[in-house]
Amino acid sequence: MSNTLPVRRNSGVVVRASTLRAIRQVDAAVRTEQAMLSGQARVGLWAMQEAMDLKAVQHELEQLNPDATEVLAILANTTLRCMTRIVERFGQESC
């Protein structure tokens, strides 16, 4: 059977063809998981930066117009909740 035929690698170690296939499958699975994790991290970092920027603008506008503080807080918090749902959805889809 071709599954049981030994294959000599450059290192001089004899490894079965089936073992090499299994190693390649594991390597492919690891690379896929790493890509998904990296994507999740990038989305999370982007969302945190956007949240920080949004809150900075909110604070700046509140200083310019203290009467708008409540409305600005509602708008900023609503936007942040929507962003959070997007990040959660992305995480669920890729898990």
DRENPAMI-716122 format. One record per residue: x, y, z of N, C-alpha, C, O in turn; residue number from 1; residue in three letters. Coordinates in nm, 4 decimals, always signed. Atoms other than C-alpha are relative to their C-alpha. Layout:
BEGIN
atom npx: X | npy: Y | npz: Z | capx: X | capy: Y | capz: Z | cpx: X | cpy: Y | cpz: Z | opx: X | opy: Y | opz: Z | sevo: NUM | vexmar: Ala
...
END
This chain:
BEGIN
atom npx: +0.0844 | npy: -0.1197 | npz: +0.0000 | capx: +0.0000 | capy: +0.0000 | capz: +0.0000 | cpx: +0.0878 | cpy: +0.1244 | cpz: +0.0000 | opx: +0.1940 | opy: +0.1268 | opz: +0.0621 | sevo: 1 | vexmar: Met
atom npx: -0.0783 | npy: -0.1232 | npz: +0.0038 | capx: +0.1212 | capy: +0.3493 | capz: -0.0731 | cpx: -0.0014 | cpy: +0.0712 | cpz: +0.1350 | opx: +0.0877 | opy: +0.1511 | opz: +0.1636 | sevo: 2 | vexmar: Ser
atom npx: +0.0072 | npy: -0.0614 | npz: -0.1323 | capx: +0.0122 | capy: +0.4537 | capz: +0.2774 | cpx: +0.1121 | cpy: -0.0461 | cpz: +0.0917 | opx: +0.1518 | opy: +0.0255 | opz: +0.1836 | sevo: 3 | vexmar: Asn
atom npx: -0.0995 | npy: +0.0547 | npz: -0.0911 | capx: +0.2735 | capy: +0.2356 | capz: +0.4351 | cpx: +0.1408 | cpy: +0.0061 | cpz: -0.0562 | opx: +0.2347 | opy: -0.0379 | opz: +0.0102 | sevo: 4 | vexmar: Thr
atom npx: -0.1337 | npy: -0.0089 | npz: +0.0574 | capx: +0.5657 | capy: +0.3035 | capz: +0.2017 | cpx: +0.0809 | cpy: +0.1065 | cpz: +0.0709 | opx: +0.0342 | opy: +0.2191 | opz: +0.0882 | sevo: 5 | vexmar: Leu
atom npx: -0.0838 | npy: -0.1003 | npz: -0.0654 | capx: +0.8511 | capy: +0.4758 | capz: +0.3791 | cpx: +0.0526 | cpy: +0.1011 | cpz: -0.1017 | opx: +0.0743 | opy: +0.0683 | opz: -0.2184 | sevo: 6 | vexmar: Pro
atom npx: -0.0539 | npy: -0.1073 | npz: +0.0835 | capx: +0.9771 | capy: +0.8052 | capz: +0.2395 | cpx: +0.1188 | cpy: +0.0577 | cpz: +0.0751 | opx: +0.1081 | opy: +0.0889 | opz: +0.1936 | sevo: 7 | vexmar: Val
atom npx: -0.1184 | npy: -0.0558 | npz: -0.0650 | capx: +1.3272 | capy: +0.9330 | capz: +0.3120 | cpx: +0.0012 | cpy: +0.1506 | cpz: -0.0240 | opx: -0.0063 | opy: +0.1968 | opz: -0.1378 | sevo: 8 | vexmar: Arg
atom npx: -0.0065 | npy: -0.1461 | npz: +0.0066 | capx: +1.3442 | capy: +1.3041 | capz: +0.3891 | cpx: +0.1457 | cpy: +0.0431 | cpz: -0.0065 | opx: +0.2349 | opy: -0.0393 | opz: +0.0137 | sevo: 9 | vexmar: Arg
atom npx: -0.1359 | npy: -0.0519 | npz: +0.0086 | capx: +1.6515 | capy: +1.5257 | capz: +0.3465 | cpx: +0.0793 | cpy: -0.0206 | cpz: +0.1286 | opx: +0.2020 | opy: -0.0306 | opz: +0.1258 | sevo: 10 | vexmar: Asn
atom npx: -0.0679 | npy: +0.0172 | npz: -0.1288 | capx: +1.7291 | capy: +1.4817 | capz: +0.7149 | cpx: +0.0507 | cpy: -0.1427 | cpz: +0.0185 | opx: +0.1238 | opy: -0.1703 | opz: +0.1136 | sevo: 11 | vexmar: Ser
atom npx: -0.0414 | npy: +0.1383 | npz: -0.0129 | capx: +1.7837 | capy: +1.1112 | capz: +0.6577 | cpx: -0.0959 | cpy: -0.0846 | cpz: +0.0817 | opx: -0.0750 | opy: -0.2050 | opz: +0.0967 | sevo: 12 | vexmar: Gly
atom npx: +0.0980 | npy: +0.0718 | npz: -0.0808 | capx: +1.4848 | capy: +1.0164 | capz: +0.8731 | cpx: -0.1033 | cpy: -0.0613 | cpz: -0.0934 | opx: -0.1525 | opy: +0.0045 | opz: -0.1850 | sevo: 13 | vexmar: Val
atom npx: +0.1018 | npy: +0.0681 | npz: +0.0798 | capx: +1.2480 | capy: +0.7621 | capz: +0.7237 | cpx: -0.1359 | cpy: +0.0269 | cpz: +0.0633 | opx: -0.1572 | opy: +0.0001 | opz: +0.1815 | sevo: 14 | vexmar: Val
atom npx: +0.1341 | npy: -0.0331 | npz: -0.0483 | capx: +0.8859 | capy: +0.8757 | capz: +0.7545 | cpx: -0.1001 | cpy: -0.0593 | cpz: -0.0983 | opx: -0.0813 | opy: -0.0516 | opz: -0.2197 | sevo: 15 | vexmar: Val
atom npx: +0.1038 | npy: +0.0583 | npz: +0.0870 | capx: +0.5795 | capy: +0.7009 | capz: +0.6208 | cpx: -0.0729 | cpy: +0.1115 | cpz: -0.0765 | opx: -0.0887 | opy: +0.2228 | opz: -0.0264 | sevo: 16 | vexmar: Arg
atom npx: +0.0741 | npy: -0.0953 | npz: +0.0828 | capx: +0.3897 | capy: +0.8764 | capz: +0.3429 | cpx: -0.1274 | cpy: +0.0455 | cpz: +0.0703 | opx: -0.1655 | opy: +0.1622 | opz: +0.0615 | sevo: 17 | vexmar: Ala
atom npx: +0.1241 | npy: -0.0355 | npz: -0.0706 | capx: +0.0733 | capy: +0.8661 | capz: +0.5528 | cpx: +0.0290 | cpy: +0.0993 | cpz: +0.1132 | opx: -0.0527 | opy: +0.1867 | opz: +0.1422 | sevo: 18 | vexmar: Ser
atom npx: -0.0391 | npy: -0.0941 | npz: -0.1053 | capx: +0.2580 | capy: +1.0454 | capz: +0.8348 | cpx: +0.0245 | cpy: +0.1384 | cpz: -0.0590 | opx: -0.0160 | opy: +0.2393 | opz: -0.0013 | sevo: 19 | vexmar: Thr
atom npx: -0.0240 | npy: -0.1290 | npz: +0.0663 | capx: +0.3730 | capy: +1.3168 | capz: +0.5942 | cpx: -0.1312 | cpy: +0.0685 | cpz: -0.0376 | opx: -0.1454 | opy: +0.1898 | opz: -0.0215 | sevo: 20 | vexmar: Leu
atom npx: +0.1314 | npy: -0.0572 | npz: +0.0344 | capx: +0.0153 | capy: +1.3651 | capz: +0.4725 | cpx: -0.0679 | cpy: +0.0551 | cpz: +0.1245 | opx: -0.1265 | opy: +0.1633 | opz: +0.1209 | sevo: 21 | vexmar: Arg
atom npx: +0.0618 | npy: -0.0455 | npz: -0.1248 | capx: -0.1066 | capy: +1.3917 | capz: +0.8320 | cpx: +0.0667 | cpy: +0.1287 | cpz: +0.0485 | opx: -0.0011 | opy: +0.2206 | opz: +0.0944 | sevo: 22 | vexmar: Ala
atom npx: -0.0721 | npy: -0.1221 | npz: -0.0407 | capx: +0.1633 | capy: +1.6488 | capz: +0.9112 | cpx: -0.0428 | cpy: +0.1175 | cpz: -0.0863 | opx: -0.0640 | opy: +0.2274 | opz: -0.0352 | sevo: 23 | vexmar: Ile
atom npx: +0.0439 | npy: -0.1086 | npz: +0.0900 | capx: +0.0640 | capy: +1.8533 | capz: +0.6064 | cpx: -0.1417 | cpy: +0.0457 | cpz: +0.0326 | opx: -0.1716 | opy: +0.1650 | opz: +0.0270 | sevo: 24 | vexmar: Arg
atom npx: +0.1374 | npy: -0.0361 | npz: -0.0367 | capx: -0.3024 | capy: +1.8404 | capz: +0.7096 | cpx: -0.0023 | cpy: +0.0829 | cpz: +0.1284 | opx: -0.0753 | opy: +0.1816 | opz: +0.1378 | sevo: 25 | vexmar: Gln
atom npx: -0.0081 | npy: -0.0751 | npz: -0.1257 | capx: -0.2173 | capy: +1.9583 | capz: +1.0616 | cpx: +0.0552 | cpy: +0.1392 | cpz: -0.0275 | opx: +0.0039 | opy: +0.2378 | opz: +0.0254 | sevo: 26 | vexmar: Val
atom npx: -0.0593 | npy: -0.1292 | npz: +0.0334 | capx: +0.0010 | capy: +2.2356 | capz: +0.9187 | cpx: -0.1033 | cpy: +0.0916 | cpz: -0.0669 | opx: -0.1119 | opy: +0.2100 | opz: -0.0342 | sevo: 27 | vexmar: Asp
atom npx: +0.1032 | npy: -0.0800 | npz: +0.0669 | capx: -0.2830 | capy: +2.3528 | capz: +0.6921 | cpx: -0.1063 | cpy: +0.0468 | cpz: +0.0997 | opx: -0.1517 | opy: +0.1610 | opz: +0.0933 | sevo: 28 | vexmar: Ala
atom npx: +0.1005 | npy: -0.0369 | npz: -0.1001 | capx: -0.5289 | capy: +2.3487 | capz: +0.9831 | cpx: +0.0535 | cpy: +0.1092 | cpz: +0.0924 | opx: -0.0192 | opy: +0.2020 | opz: +0.1279 | sevo: 29 | vexmar: Ala
atom npx: -0.0613 | npy: -0.1018 | npz: -0.0865 | capx: -0.2873 | capy: +2.5486 | capz: +1.2010 | cpx: +0.0043 | cpy: +0.1339 | cpz: -0.0710 | opx: -0.0282 | opy: +0.2366 | opz: -0.0114 | sevo: 30 | vexmar: Val
atom npx: -0.0054 | npy: -0.1260 | npz: +0.0763 | capx: -0.2382 | capy: +2.8090 | capz: +0.9276 | cpx: -0.1384 | cpy: +0.0648 | cpz: -0.0129 | opx: -0.1513 | opy: +0.1870 | opz: -0.0063 | sevo: 31 | vexmar: Arg
atom npx: +0.1369 | npy: -0.0525 | npz: +0.0082 | capx: -0.6146 | capy: +2.8446 | capz: +0.8885 | cpx: -0.0407 | cpy: +0.0640 | cpz: +0.1319 | opx: -0.0956 | opy: +0.1741 | opz: +0.1336 | sevo: 32 | vexmar: Thr
atom npx: +0.0343 | npy: -0.0539 | npz: -0.1324 | capx: -0.6629 | capy: +2.8940 | capz: +1.2625 | cpx: +0.0772 | cpy: +0.1284 | cpz: +0.0287 | opx: +0.0216 | opy: +0.2231 | opz: +0.0843 | sevo: 33 | vexmar: Glu
atom npx: -0.0805 | npy: -0.1201 | npz: -0.0210 | capx: -0.3785 | capy: +3.1462 | capz: +1.2748 | cpx: -0.0560 | cpy: +0.1177 | cpz: -0.0790 | opx: -0.0607 | opy: +0.2298 | opz: -0.0283 | sevo: 34 | vexmar: Gln
atom npx: +0.0574 | npy: -0.1062 | npz: +0.0822 | capx: -0.5340 | capy: +3.3456 | capz: +0.9911 | cpx: -0.1302 | cpy: +0.0518 | cpz: +0.0612 | opx: -0.1553 | opy: +0.1723 | opz: +0.0618 | sevo: 35 | vexmar: Ala
atom npx: +0.1256 | npy: -0.0417 | npz: -0.0618 | capx: -0.8722 | capy: +3.3480 | capz: +1.1652 | cpx: +0.0263 | cpy: +0.0805 | cpz: +0.1268 | opx: -0.0386 | opy: +0.1824 | opz: +0.1504 | sevo: 36 | vexmar: Met
atom npx: -0.0347 | npy: -0.0709 | npz: -0.1226 | capx: -0.7171 | capy: +3.4544 | capz: +1.4953 | cpx: +0.0552 | cpy: +0.1387 | cpz: -0.0309 | opx: +0.0212 | opy: +0.2366 | opz: +0.0355 | sevo: 37 | vexmar: Leu
atom npx: -0.0571 | npy: -0.1282 | npz: +0.0400 | capx: -0.5203 | capy: +3.7281 | capz: +1.3239 | cpx: -0.1098 | cpy: +0.0953 | cpz: -0.0479 | opx: -0.1074 | opy: +0.2143 | opz: -0.0166 | sevo: 38 | vexmar: Ser
atom npx: +0.1114 | npy: -0.0819 | npz: +0.0467 | capx: -0.8363 | capy: +3.8530 | capz: +1.1542 | cpx: -0.0850 | cpy: +0.0513 | cpz: +0.1150 | opx: -0.1258 | opy: +0.1675 | opz: +0.1163 | sevo: 39 | vexmar: Gly
atom npx: +0.0780 | npy: -0.0412 | npz: -0.1167 | capx: -1.0257 | capy: +3.8584 | capz: +1.4822 | cpx: +0.0730 | cpy: +0.1079 | cpz: +0.0779 | opx: +0.0117 | opy: +0.2042 | opz: +0.1239 | sevo: 40 | vexmar: Gln
atom npx: -0.0785 | npy: -0.1001 | npz: -0.0733 | capx: -0.7446 | capy: +4.0506 | capz: +1.6482 | cpx: -0.0011 | cpy: +0.1343 | cpz: -0.0722 | opx: -0.0139 | opy: +0.2392 | opz: -0.0091 | sevo: 41 | vexmar: Ala
atom npx: +0.0015 | npy: -0.1258 | npz: +0.0773 | capx: -0.7338 | capy: +4.3072 | capz: +1.3666 | cpx: -0.1341 | cpy: +0.0706 | cpz: +0.0117 | opx: -0.1393 | opy: +0.1928 | opz: +0.0256 | sevo: 42 | vexmar: Arg
atom npx: +0.1331 | npy: -0.0602 | npz: -0.0142 | capx: -1.1093 | capy: +4.3618 | capz: +1.3870 | cpx: -0.0152 | cpy: +0.0597 | cpz: +0.1391 | opx: -0.0669 | opy: +0.1704 | opz: +0.1542 | sevo: 43 | vexmar: Val
atom npx: +0.0091 | npy: -0.0507 | npz: -0.1368 | capx: -1.0883 | capy: +4.3989 | capz: +1.7651 | cpx: +0.0821 | cpy: +0.1270 | cpz: +0.0195 | opx: +0.0349 | opy: +0.2234 | opz: +0.0798 | sevo: 44 | vexmar: Gly
atom npx: -0.0854 | npy: -0.1186 | npz: -0.0122 | capx: -0.7988 | capy: +4.6443 | capz: +1.7461 | cpx: -0.0601 | cpy: +0.1193 | cpz: -0.0730 | opx: -0.0592 | opy: +0.2314 | opz: -0.0222 | sevo: 45 | vexmar: Leu
atom npx: +0.0635 | npy: -0.1078 | npz: +0.0765 | capx: -0.9746 | capy: +4.8460 | capz: +1.4773 | cpx: -0.1173 | cpy: +0.0570 | cpz: +0.0784 | opx: -0.1326 | opy: +0.1788 | opz: +0.0880 | sevo: 46 | vexmar: Trp
atom npx: +0.1179 | npy: -0.0458 | npz: -0.0744 | capx: -1.2928 | capy: +4.8612 | capz: +1.6864 | cpx: +0.0410 | cpy: +0.0808 | cpz: +0.1229 | opx: -0.0208 | opy: +0.1826 | opz: +0.1539 | sevo: 47 | vexmar: Ala
atom npx: -0.0451 | npy: -0.0751 | npz: -0.1175 | capx: -1.1029 | capy: +4.9722 | capz: +1.9964 | cpx: +0.0511 | cpy: +0.1385 | cpz: -0.0386 | opx: +0.0247 | opy: +0.2363 | opz: +0.0313 | sevo: 48 | vexmar: Met
atom npx: -0.0498 | npy: -0.1294 | npz: +0.0461 | capx: -0.9288 | capy: +5.2486 | capz: +1.8004 | cpx: -0.1167 | cpy: +0.0909 | cpz: -0.0395 | opx: -0.1175 | opy: +0.2096 | opz: -0.0067 | sevo: 49 | vexmar: Gln
atom npx: +0.1171 | npy: -0.0780 | npz: +0.0387 | capx: -1.2599 | capy: +5.3615 | capz: +1.6524 | cpx: -0.0765 | cpy: +0.0481 | cpz: +0.1230 | opx: -0.1230 | opy: +0.1620 | opz: +0.1273 | sevo: 50 | vexmar: Glu
atom npx: +0.0695 | npy: -0.0378 | npz: -0.1236 | capx: -1.4185 | capy: +5.3605 | capz: +1.9983 | cpx: +0.0738 | cpy: +0.1143 | cpz: +0.0693 | opx: +0.0114 | opy: +0.2096 | opz: +0.1161 | sevo: 51 | vexmar: Ala
atom npx: -0.0799 | npy: -0.1051 | npz: -0.0628 | capx: -1.1344 | capy: +5.5703 | capz: +2.1368 | cpx: -0.0150 | cpy: +0.1322 | cpz: -0.0759 | opx: -0.0309 | opy: +0.2380 | opz: -0.0151 | sevo: 52 | vexmar: Met
atom npx: +0.0180 | npy: -0.1211 | npz: +0.0812 | capx: -1.1623 | capy: +5.8164 | capz: +1.8478 | cpx: -0.1388 | cpy: +0.0609 | cpz: +0.0199 | opx: -0.1532 | opy: +0.1826 | opz: +0.0315 | sevo: 53 | vexmar: Asp
atom npx: +0.1367 | npy: -0.0470 | npz: -0.0185 | capx: -1.5393 | capy: +5.8385 | capz: +1.8901 | cpx: -0.0164 | cpy: +0.0707 | cpz: +0.1339 | opx: -0.0768 | opy: +0.1776 | opz: +0.1420 | sevo: 54 | vexmar: Leu
atom npx: +0.0107 | npy: -0.0620 | npz: -0.1328 | capx: -1.5119 | capy: +5.9104 | capz: +2.2614 | cpx: +0.0795 | cpy: +0.1306 | cpz: +0.0077 | opx: +0.0392 | opy: +0.2230 | opz: +0.0784 | sevo: 55 | vexmar: Lys
atom npx: -0.0782 | npy: -0.1247 | npz: +0.0023 | capx: -1.2431 | capy: +6.1742 | capz: +2.1960 | cpx: -0.0785 | cpy: +0.1112 | cpz: -0.0685 | opx: -0.0801 | opy: +0.2250 | opz: -0.0215 | sevo: 56 | vexmar: Ala
atom npx: +0.0827 | npy: -0.0991 | npz: +0.0696 | capx: -1.4687 | capy: +6.3517 | capz: +1.9480 | cpx: -0.1177 | cpy: +0.0404 | cpz: +0.0870 | opx: -0.1521 | opy: +0.1584 | opz: +0.0948 | sevo: 57 | vexmar: Val
atom npx: +0.1114 | npy: -0.0302 | npz: -0.0905 | capx: -1.7597 | capy: +6.3250 | capz: +2.1908 | cpx: +0.0448 | cpy: +0.0996 | cpz: +0.1067 | opx: -0.0228 | opy: +0.1996 | opz: +0.1312 | sevo: 58 | vexmar: Gln
atom npx: -0.0503 | npy: -0.0879 | npz: -0.1057 | capx: -1.5508 | capy: +6.4851 | capz: +2.4662 | cpx: +0.0292 | cpy: +0.1401 | cpz: -0.0551 | opx: -0.0028 | opy: +0.2404 | opz: +0.0087 | sevo: 59 | vexmar: His
atom npx: -0.0321 | npy: -0.1290 | npz: +0.0627 | capx: -1.4300 | capy: +6.7598 | capz: +2.2326 | cpx: -0.1272 | cpy: +0.0806 | cpz: -0.0278 | opx: -0.1327 | opy: +0.2007 | opz: -0.0013 | sevo: 60 | vexmar: Glu
atom npx: +0.1259 | npy: -0.0692 | npz: +0.0312 | capx: -1.7843 | capy: +6.8428 | capz: +2.1203 | cpx: -0.0733 | cpy: +0.0417 | cpz: +0.1268 | opx: -0.1388 | opy: +0.1459 | opz: +0.1290 | sevo: 61 | vexmar: Leu
atom npx: +0.0623 | npy: -0.0378 | npz: -0.1270 | capx: -1.9095 | capy: +6.8422 | capz: +2.4793 | cpx: +0.0641 | cpy: +0.1262 | cpz: +0.0566 | opx: -0.0035 | opy: +0.2083 | opz: +0.1185 | sevo: 62 | vexmar: Glu
atom npx: -0.0685 | npy: -0.1209 | npz: -0.0465 | capx: -1.6474 | capy: +7.1045 | capz: +2.5613 | cpx: -0.0461 | cpy: +0.1229 | cpz: -0.0783 | opx: -0.0576 | opy: +0.2322 | opz: -0.0230 | sevo: 63 | vexmar: Gln
atom npx: +0.0458 | npy: -0.1103 | npz: +0.0840 | capx: -1.7655 | capy: +7.3181 | capz: +2.2695 | cpx: -0.1451 | cpy: +0.0380 | cpz: +0.0290 | opx: -0.1826 | opy: +0.1549 | opz: +0.0205 | sevo: 64 | vexmar: Leu
atom npx: +0.1418 | npy: -0.0250 | npz: -0.0231 | capx: -2.1338 | capy: +7.2804 | capz: +2.3561 | cpx: -0.0493 | cpy: -0.0864 | cpz: +0.1165 | opx: -0.1012 | opy: -0.1958 | opz: +0.0943 | sevo: 65 | vexmar: Asn
atom npx: +0.0405 | npy: +0.0780 | npz: -0.1177 | capx: -2.2082 | capy: +7.1637 | capz: +2.7131 | cpx: -0.1486 | cpy: -0.0371 | cpz: +0.0004 | opx: -0.1866 | opy: -0.1372 | opz: +0.0613 | sevo: 66 | vexmar: Pro
atom npx: +0.1428 | npy: +0.0321 | npz: +0.0050 | capx: -2.5835 | capy: +7.1731 | capz: +2.6420 | cpx: -0.0283 | cpy: -0.1268 | cpz: -0.0806 | opx: -0.1349 | opy: -0.1868 | opz: -0.0662 | sevo: 67 | vexmar: Asp
atom npx: +0.0205 | npy: +0.1184 | npz: +0.0851 | capx: -2.5394 | capy: +6.8875 | capz: +2.3931 | cpx: +0.0574 | cpy: -0.1273 | cpz: +0.0619 | opx: +0.0587 | opy: -0.2320 | opz: -0.0028 | sevo: 68 | vexmar: Ala
atom npx: -0.0666 | npy: +0.1137 | npz: -0.0642 | capx: -2.3687 | capy: +6.6541 | capz: +2.6423 | cpx: -0.0850 | cpy: -0.1265 | cpz: -0.0015 | opx: -0.0358 | opy: -0.2340 | opz: -0.0360 | sevo: 69 | vexmar: Thr
atom npx: +0.0861 | npy: +0.1183 | npz: -0.0073 | capx: -2.6659 | capy: +6.4213 | capz: +2.6852 | cpx: -0.0217 | cpy: -0.0619 | cpz: -0.1377 | opx: -0.0120 | opy: -0.1836 | opz: -0.1536 | sevo: 70 | vexmar: Glu
atom npx: +0.0234 | npy: +0.0506 | npz: +0.1364 | capx: -2.7400 | capy: +6.3911 | capz: +2.3132 | cpx: +0.1267 | cpy: -0.0637 | cpz: -0.0557 | opx: +0.1213 | opy: -0.1695 | opz: -0.1183 | sevo: 71 | vexmar: Val
atom npx: -0.1264 | npy: +0.0551 | npz: +0.0496 | capx: -2.3730 | capy: +6.3368 | capz: +2.2307 | cpx: +0.0297 | cpy: -0.1353 | cpz: +0.0651 | opx: +0.0786 | opy: -0.2269 | opz: -0.0011 | sevo: 72 | vexmar: Leu
atom npx: -0.0212 | npy: +0.1273 | npz: -0.0694 | capx: -2.3514 | capy: +6.0619 | capz: +2.4935 | cpx: -0.0896 | cpy: -0.1091 | cpz: -0.0572 | opx: -0.0452 | opy: -0.2221 | opz: -0.0772 | sevo: 73 | vexmar: Ala
atom npx: +0.0927 | npy: +0.0978 | npz: +0.0587 | capx: -2.6585 | capy: +5.8881 | capz: +2.3514 | cpx: +0.0497 | cpy: -0.0447 | cpz: -0.1366 | opx: +0.0518 | opy: -0.1642 | opz: -0.1663 | sevo: 74 | vexmar: Ile
atom npx: -0.0490 | npy: +0.0334 | npz: +0.1346 | capx: -2.5201 | capy: +5.9051 | capz: +1.9974 | cpx: +0.1266 | cpy: -0.0856 | cpz: +0.0068 | opx: +0.1381 | opy: -0.1859 | opz: -0.0637 | sevo: 75 | vexmar: Leu
atom npx: -0.1257 | npy: +0.0749 | npz: -0.0107 | capx: -2.1741 | capy: +5.7843 | capz: +2.0989 | cpx: -0.0257 | cpy: -0.1406 | cpz: +0.0533 | opx: +0.0287 | opy: -0.2373 | opz: +0.0000 | sevo: 76 | vexmar: Ala
atom npx: +0.0262 | npy: +0.1311 | npz: -0.0590 | capx: -2.3072 | capy: +5.4999 | capz: +2.3146 | cpx: -0.0781 | cpy: -0.0907 | cpz: -0.0935 | opx: -0.0541 | opy: -0.2114 | opz: -0.0973 | sevo: 77 | vexmar: Asn
atom npx: +0.0745 | npy: +0.0788 | npz: +0.0988 | capx: -2.5525 | capy: +5.3867 | capz: +2.0473 | cpx: +0.0946 | cpy: -0.0524 | cpz: -0.1071 | opx: +0.0870 | opy: -0.1688 | opz: -0.1464 | sevo: 78 | vexmar: Thr
atom npx: -0.0980 | npy: +0.0401 | npz: +0.1010 | capx: -2.2718 | capy: +5.3797 | capz: +1.7930 | cpx: +0.0928 | cpy: -0.1083 | cpz: +0.0541 | opx: +0.1236 | opy: -0.2046 | opz: -0.0159 | sevo: 79 | vexmar: Thr
atom npx: -0.0884 | npy: +0.0993 | npz: -0.0606 | capx: -2.0465 | capy: +5.1878 | capz: +2.0315 | cpx: -0.0687 | cpy: -0.1352 | cpz: +0.0161 | opx: -0.0062 | opy: -0.2393 | opz: -0.0039 | sevo: 80 | vexmar: Leu
atom npx: +0.0743 | npy: +0.1262 | npz: -0.0116 | capx: -2.3175 | capy: +4.9275 | capz: +2.0951 | cpx: -0.0087 | cpy: -0.0693 | cpz: -0.1361 | opx: +0.0066 | opy: -0.1911 | opz: -0.1450 | sevo: 81 | vexmar: Arg
atom npx: +0.0067 | npy: +0.0572 | npz: +0.1353 | capx: -2.3572 | capy: +4.8781 | capz: +1.7186 | cpx: +0.1351 | cpy: -0.0589 | cpz: -0.0406 | opx: +0.1414 | opy: -0.1675 | opz: -0.0982 | sevo: 82 | vexmar: Cys
atom npx: -0.1337 | npy: +0.0497 | npz: +0.0312 | capx: -1.9817 | capy: +4.8411 | capz: +1.6768 | cpx: +0.0283 | cpy: -0.1296 | cpz: +0.0755 | opx: +0.0876 | opy: -0.2227 | opz: +0.0210 | sevo: 83 | vexmar: Met
atom npx: -0.0206 | npy: +0.1202 | npz: -0.0815 | capx: -1.9753 | capy: +4.5866 | capz: +1.9578 | cpx: -0.0722 | cpy: -0.1193 | cpz: -0.0604 | opx: -0.0177 | opy: -0.2296 | opz: -0.0647 | sevo: 84 | vexmar: Thr
atom npx: +0.0753 | npy: +0.1089 | npz: +0.0637 | capx: -2.2452 | capy: +4.3803 | capz: +1.7871 | cpx: +0.0704 | cpy: -0.0488 | cpz: -0.1265 | opx: +0.0720 | opy: -0.1686 | opz: -0.1544 | sevo: 85 | vexmar: Arg
atom npx: -0.0721 | npy: +0.0387 | npz: +0.1214 | capx: -2.0454 | capy: +4.3844 | capz: +1.4635 | cpx: +0.1211 | cpy: -0.0861 | cpz: +0.0350 | opx: +0.1451 | opy: -0.1884 | opz: -0.0290 | sevo: 86 | vexmar: Ile
atom npx: -0.1172 | npy: +0.0777 | npz: -0.0427 | capx: -1.7318 | capy: +4.2612 | capz: +1.6415 | cpx: -0.0438 | cpy: -0.1365 | cpz: +0.0523 | opx: +0.0188 | opy: -0.2377 | opz: +0.0207 | sevo: 87 | vexmar: Val
atom npx: +0.0508 | npy: +0.1280 | npz: -0.0511 | capx: -1.9327 | capy: +3.9926 | capz: +1.8241 | cpx: -0.0432 | cpy: -0.0911 | cpz: -0.1142 | opx: -0.0120 | opy: -0.2102 | opz: -0.1141 | sevo: 88 | vexmar: Glu
atom npx: +0.0457 | npy: +0.0789 | npz: +0.1135 | capx: -2.0928 | capy: +3.8780 | capz: +1.4996 | cpx: +0.1190 | cpy: -0.0560 | cpz: -0.0793 | opx: +0.1181 | opy: -0.1723 | opz: -0.1197 | sevo: 89 | vexmar: Arg
atom npx: -0.1193 | npy: +0.0455 | npz: +0.0710 | capx: -1.7540 | capy: +3.8587 | capz: +1.3281 | cpx: +0.0661 | cpy: -0.1143 | cpz: +0.0765 | opx: +0.1079 | opy: -0.2134 | opz: +0.0167 | sevo: 90 | vexmar: Phe
atom npx: -0.0602 | npy: +0.1053 | npz: -0.0807 | capx: -1.6183 | capy: +3.6529 | capz: +1.6167 | cpx: -0.0776 | cpy: -0.1290 | cpz: -0.0052 | opx: -0.0183 | opy: -0.2368 | opz: -0.0100 | sevo: 91 | vexmar: Gly
atom npx: +0.0829 | npy: +0.1208 | npz: +0.0037 | capx: -1.9112 | capy: +3.4117 | capz: +1.6086 | cpx: +0.0084 | cpy: -0.0688 | cpz: -0.1349 | opx: +0.0082 | opy: -0.1917 | opz: -0.1419 | sevo: 92 | vexmar: Gln
atom npx: -0.0058 | npy: +0.0573 | npz: +0.1337 | capx: -1.8896 | capy: +3.3638 | capz: +1.2322 | cpx: +0.1313 | cpy: -0.0706 | cpz: -0.0255 | opx: +0.1369 | opy: -0.1664 | opz: -0.1027 | sevo: 93 | vexmar: Glu
atom npx: -0.1300 | npy: +0.0598 | npz: +0.0279 | capx: -1.5226 | capy: +3.2801 | capz: +1.2432 | cpx: +0.0421 | cpy: -0.1022 | cpz: +0.1045 | opx: +0.1503 | opy: -0.1601 | opz: +0.0944 | sevo: 94 | vexmar: Ser
atom npx: -0.0345 | npy: +0.1021 | npz: -0.1015 | capx: -1.5301 | capy: +3.0530 | capz: +1.5490 | cpx: -0.0558 | cpy: -0.1344 | cpz: -0.0383 | opx: -0.0372 | opy: -0.2320 | opz: +0.0344 | sevo: 95 | vexmar: Cys
END
